[in-house]
Amino acid sequence: MVATTLPFREDLSVDHDAYAEHVAWLVADGCDGVVPNGSLGEYQTLTDAERAQVVRTAVEAAGDGARVMPGVAAYGSAEARRWAEQAAEAGCGSVLLLPPNTYRADAAAVRAHYTEVAGVGIPIVAYNNPFDTKVDLTPDLLASLHGDGSIVAVKEFSGDVRRAYELAELAPELDLLVGADDVLLELALAGAVGWIAGYPNAFPTSCAALYRAAVEGDLGTALPLYKSLHSLLRWDSKTEFVQSIKLSMDIAGRPGGPTRPPRHPLTGAVEAAVRTATEKAVANGHR
């Protein structure tokens, strides 16, 4: 499932036609679906009307709502629930939900938040990103959320591969999804059954091949691909991940383009590093 970037025109309006083409291209090139309105999709900068239209565009372009998992993060639980209702009305198969991210919520508040949104009835994938939210969905808390019936899976972004084994012990029926591109192989070998990915926006065919080899335990195929792509994949975990992936898309001939403020274009050593890694991937035949 590709956490999609969102193309903007030069005046920074949303280019829905370019987004529709991008979603259809990703599915055609071997990706199983898309995750619109995540951080990579710059959802925080969108108006409500833009955000709702992005979901509708993704469903139509993917050709099957089951392939679409919108991010429904919001400042309040009631607003997150409204976005989950909008996703359900649009025909989406699931949603991706952060914990409360405006304060350091305790376990009771986190459980109440997920219970509220789960009331919509659409399957919920929890998103654990303790770096940005300051709320850590630890294995025991995730097991509680699953036991509550609030979540069916977790996008794990902590980078701590050891958690995969504890989570499998505490909640064996909870699906583990890789949440950071640069720990794909490690988490796949630890039992992950999905990947919410950033870099397939630029190189879907190679990333899909890497993912499938990883989850099948085919190290002979996966490890060389992983090593070849890792200098790019690690940018998915850095502060400049949106600009980095969009720059890689530009170089690879995809609709990357500008970002909305407060994000600004990459410059200096960071731009050079991303550009060099992307050009190397292109030269190595990745697509």
C-alpha positions as CSV (number, residue, x, y, z in Angstrom):
1,M,0.0,0.0,0.0
2,V,1.6,3.2,-1.2
3,A,1.4,6.3,1.1
4,T,0.9,8.6,-1.9
5,T,2.3,12.0,-2.4
6,L,-0.1,14.6,-3.7
7,P,0.8,16.6,-6.9
8,F,0.3,20.4,-6.7
9,R,0.3,22.8,-9.6
10,E,2.7,25.7,-9.7
11,D,0.1,27.8,-7.8
12,L,0.0,25.0,-5.2
13,S,-3.6,24.0,-6.0
14,V,-4.2,20.3,-6.0
15,D,-3.8,18.6,-9.4
16,H,-6.5,15.9,-9.0
17,D,-6.1,14.7,-12.6
18,A,-2.4,14.1,-12.0
19,Y,-3.2,12.4,-8.8
20,A,-5.7,10.1,-10.4
21,E,-3.1,9.2,-13.1
22,H,-0.5,8.5,-10.4
23,V,-2.8,6.2,-8.4
24,A,-3.8,4.2,-11.5
25,W,-0.1,3.9,-12.5
26,L,0.9,2.6,-9.1
27,V,-1.8,-0.1,-9.2
28,A,-0.9,-1.0,-12.7
29,D,2.8,-1.3,-11.8
30,G,2.2,-3.9,-9.1
31,C,1.2,-2.0,-5.9
32,D,-1.8,-3.4,-4.1
33,G,-3.4,-0.1,-3.1
34,V,-2.9,3.5,-1.9
35,V,-3.0,5.4,1.4
36,P,-4.0,9.0,0.6
37,N,-4.1,11.8,3.1
38,G,-1.2,10.7,5.2
39,S,1.8,12.9,6.1
40,L,3.4,12.1,2.8
41,G,0.2,13.4,1.2
42,E,0.5,16.7,3.1
43,Y,-3.0,16.3,4.6
44,Q,-2.3,18.9,7.3
45,T,-2.1,21.6,4.5
46,L,-5.4,20.6,2.8
47,T,-8.8,22.2,3.1
48,D,-11.7,19.9,4.1
49,A,-13.0,20.0,0.5
50,E,-9.6,19.1,-0.9
51,R,-9.1,16.3,1.6
52,A,-12.5,14.7,0.8
53,Q,-11.9,15.0,-3.0
54,V,-8.5,13.3,-2.7
55,V,-10.3,10.3,-1.2
56,R,-12.9,10.2,-3.9
57,T,-10.3,10.6,-6.6
58,A,-8.2,7.7,-5.2
59,V,-11.2,5.3,-5.0
60,E,-12.2,6.1,-8.6
61,A,-8.6,5.8,-9.9
62,A,-7.8,2.6,-8.0
63,G,-10.9,1.0,-9.5
64,D,-11.7,-0.7,-6.2
65,G,-12.4,1.0,-2.9
66,A,-10.8,-2.0,-1.0
67,R,-7.5,-0.8,-2.4
68,V,-7.8,2.6,-0.6
69,M,-6.9,3.3,3.0
70,P,-7.1,7.0,3.8
71,G,-5.5,8.6,6.7
72,V,-8.1,10.0,9.0
73,A,-5.9,11.7,11.6
74,A,-7.4,14.8,13.2
75,Y,-7.0,17.0,16.3
76,G,-10.1,15.6,17.9
77,S,-11.7,12.1,18.0
78,A,-15.0,13.4,16.7
79,E,-13.3,14.9,13.7
80,A,-11.3,11.8,13.1
81,R,-14.6,9.8,13.2
82,R,-16.1,12.2,10.6
83,W,-13.2,11.5,8.3
84,A,-13.7,7.8,8.8
85,E,-17.3,8.2,7.9
86,Q,-16.4,10.1,4.8
87,A,-14.0,7.3,3.8
88,A,-16.7,4.7,4.4
89,E,-19.2,6.7,2.3
90,A,-16.6,6.9,-0.5
91,G,-16.3,3.1,-0.5
92,C,-12.8,2.7,1.1
93,G,-11.8,-0.7,2.5
94,S,-10.0,0.6,5.6
95,V,-8.6,3.7,7.3
96,L,-5.3,4.6,8.9
97,L,-5.5,6.4,12.3
98,L,-2.9,8.0,14.5
99,P,-3.4,8.2,18.2
100,P,-4.3,11.6,19.7
101,N,-1.4,13.9,18.7
102,T,-2.0,17.2,20.4
103,Y,-0.9,16.1,23.8
104,R,0.8,13.1,25.5
105,A,-2.4,11.0,25.8
106,D,-2.4,8.2,28.3
107,A,-3.5,4.6,27.6
108,A,-7.1,5.3,28.6
109,A,-7.4,8.3,26.3
110,V,-5.8,6.4,23.4
111,R,-8.2,3.5,23.9
112,A,-11.2,5.9,24.0
113,H,-10.0,7.6,20.8
114,Y,-9.8,4.4,18.9
115,T,-13.1,3.2,20.3
116,E,-14.8,6.4,19.1
117,V,-13.6,6.1,15.5
118,A,-14.1,2.3,15.4
119,G,-17.8,3.0,15.9
120,V,-18.0,3.9,12.2
121,G,-17.5,0.2,11.4
122,I,-14.7,0.5,8.9
123,P,-11.6,-1.5,9.6
124,I,-8.9,0.6,11.4
125,V,-5.1,0.3,11.0
126,A,-3.4,2.0,13.9
127,Y,-0.3,4.2,13.1
128,N,2.5,4.1,15.6
129,N,4.8,7.1,15.1
130,P,6.1,8.0,18.5
131,F,8.6,10.5,17.1
132,D,5.9,12.9,15.8
133,T,2.9,12.1,18.0
134,K,4.8,11.7,21.3
135,V,2.4,8.9,22.0
136,D,3.9,5.4,21.8
137,L,1.6,2.5,20.8
138,T,3.6,-0.1,22.6
139,P,2.9,-3.8,22.0
140,D,0.8,-4.1,25.2
141,L,-1.2,-1.1,24.3
142,L,-1.7,-2.3,20.7
143,A,-2.8,-5.7,22.2
144,S,-5.4,-3.8,24.3
145,L,-6.7,-1.9,21.3
146,H,-7.0,-5.2,19.3
147,G,-8.7,-6.8,22.3
148,D,-11.2,-3.9,22.4
149,G,-12.1,-4.6,18.8
150,S,-10.8,-1.2,17.7
151,I,-8.0,-2.1,15.3
152,V,-7.2,-4.9,12.8
153,A,-3.5,-3.9,12.1
154,V,-0.8,-1.5,13.0
155,K,1.6,0.5,10.8
156,E,4.8,0.3,12.9
157,F,7.1,3.2,12.4
158,S,9.2,3.1,15.6
159,G,12.0,1.3,13.9
160,D,12.3,-1.2,16.8
161,V,12.2,-4.6,15.1
162,R,12.2,-6.3,18.5
163,R,8.6,-5.2,19.0
164,A,7.4,-7.5,16.2
165,Y,8.1,-10.6,18.2
166,E,6.5,-9.2,21.4
167,L,3.4,-8.1,19.5
168,A,3.0,-11.5,17.9
169,E,3.0,-13.0,21.4
170,L,0.5,-10.6,22.8
171,A,-1.8,-10.2,19.8
172,P,-1.1,-13.0,17.3
173,E,-4.1,-12.0,15.1
174,L,-3.1,-8.4,14.8
175,D,-1.6,-7.7,11.4
176,L,1.8,-6.1,11.5
177,L,2.5,-3.6,8.6
178,V,5.9,-2.2,7.9
179,G,5.7,1.6,8.4
180,A,9.2,2.8,7.6
181,D,10.9,1.9,4.3
182,D,14.3,1.3,5.7
183,V,13.3,-1.5,8.0
184,L,11.3,-3.4,5.4
185,L,13.4,-6.5,5.2
186,E,13.9,-6.8,8.9
187,L,10.2,-6.5,9.7
188,A,9.2,-8.7,6.8
189,L,11.4,-11.5,8.2
190,A,9.9,-10.9,11.6
191,G,6.4,-11.6,10.3
192,A,5.0,-8.4,8.8
193,V,2.2,-9.0,6.3
194,G,2.1,-5.6,4.6
195,W,4.0,-2.4,3.9
196,I,2.7,1.1,3.9
197,A,5.4,2.5,1.8
198,G,6.8,5.8,0.5
199,Y,9.4,5.1,-2.1
200,P,7.1,3.1,-4.5
201,N,5.9,6.6,-5.5
202,A,9.1,6.8,-7.5
203,F,10.0,3.1,-8.1
204,P,6.9,0.9,-7.8
205,T,8.1,-2.1,-9.8
206,S,11.4,-2.5,-7.9
207,C,9.8,-1.8,-4.5
208,A,7.0,-4.3,-5.2
209,A,9.5,-7.0,-6.2
210,L,11.5,-6.2,-3.0
211,Y,8.4,-6.5,-0.8
212,R,7.2,-9.8,-2.2
213,A,10.6,-11.4,-2.0
214,A,11.0,-10.2,1.6
215,V,7.7,-11.6,2.8
216,E,8.3,-14.8,1.0
217,G,11.7,-15.2,2.7
218,D,13.5,-15.1,-0.6
219,L,16.7,-13.5,0.6
220,G,18.6,-14.3,-2.6
221,T,16.3,-11.9,-4.4
222,A,15.4,-9.5,-1.5
223,L,18.8,-8.7,0.0
224,P,20.5,-7.4,-3.2
225,L,17.5,-5.3,-4.0
226,Y,17.4,-4.0,-0.5
227,K,21.0,-3.0,-0.5
228,S,20.7,-1.4,-3.9
229,L,17.7,0.7,-2.7
230,H,18.5,1.4,0.9
231,S,20.3,4.7,0.3
232,L,16.9,5.9,-0.9
233,L,14.7,4.1,1.5
234,R,16.2,5.7,4.5
235,W,15.0,9.1,3.4
236,D,11.5,7.9,4.2
237,S,12.4,8.1,7.9
238,K,14.0,11.6,7.8
239,T,12.4,15.0,8.5
240,E,12.6,15.9,4.8
241,F,10.9,12.7,3.7
242,V,8.1,14.5,1.7
243,Q,10.5,16.7,-0.3
244,S,13.0,13.8,-0.7
245,I,10.4,11.4,-2.2
246,K,9.0,14.2,-4.5
247,L,12.5,15.0,-5.7
248,S,13.1,11.4,-6.5
249,M,9.8,11.2,-8.3
250,D,10.8,14.3,-10.4
251,I,14.1,12.6,-11.4
252,A,12.3,9.3,-12.1
253,G,9.8,11.1,-14.4
254,R,6.8,11.0,-12.0
255,P,4.6,13.9,-10.9
256,G,6.5,14.9,-7.8
257,G,6.6,18.7,-7.9
258,P,6.4,21.3,-5.2
259,T,5.3,21.0,-1.5
260,R,3.0,23.3,0.3
261,P,4.5,25.6,3.0
262,P,5.8,25.3,5.6
263,R,7.8,22.7,3.7
264,H,10.3,24.2,1.3
265,P,12.4,22.6,-1.5
266,L,15.6,20.7,-0.6
267,T,18.9,22.6,-0.9
268,G,22.5,22.0,-0.3
269,A,23.9,18.7,0.9
270,V,20.5,17.1,1.5
271,E,19.3,17.8,-2.0
272,A,22.6,16.5,-3.4
273,A,22.4,13.3,-1.4
274,V,18.9,12.5,-2.5
275,R,19.6,13.4,-6.1
276,T,22.7,11.2,-6.1
277,A,21.0,8.2,-4.6
278,T,18.0,8.6,-7.0
279,E,20.2,8.9,-10.1
280,K,22.1,5.8,-9.0
281,A,18.9,3.9,-8.7
282,V,17.7,5.0,-12.1
283,A,21.1,4.0,-13.6
284,N,20.8,0.6,-12.0
285,G,17.5,0.0,-13.8
286,H,15.1,0.6,-10.9
287,R,11.7,1.8,-11.9
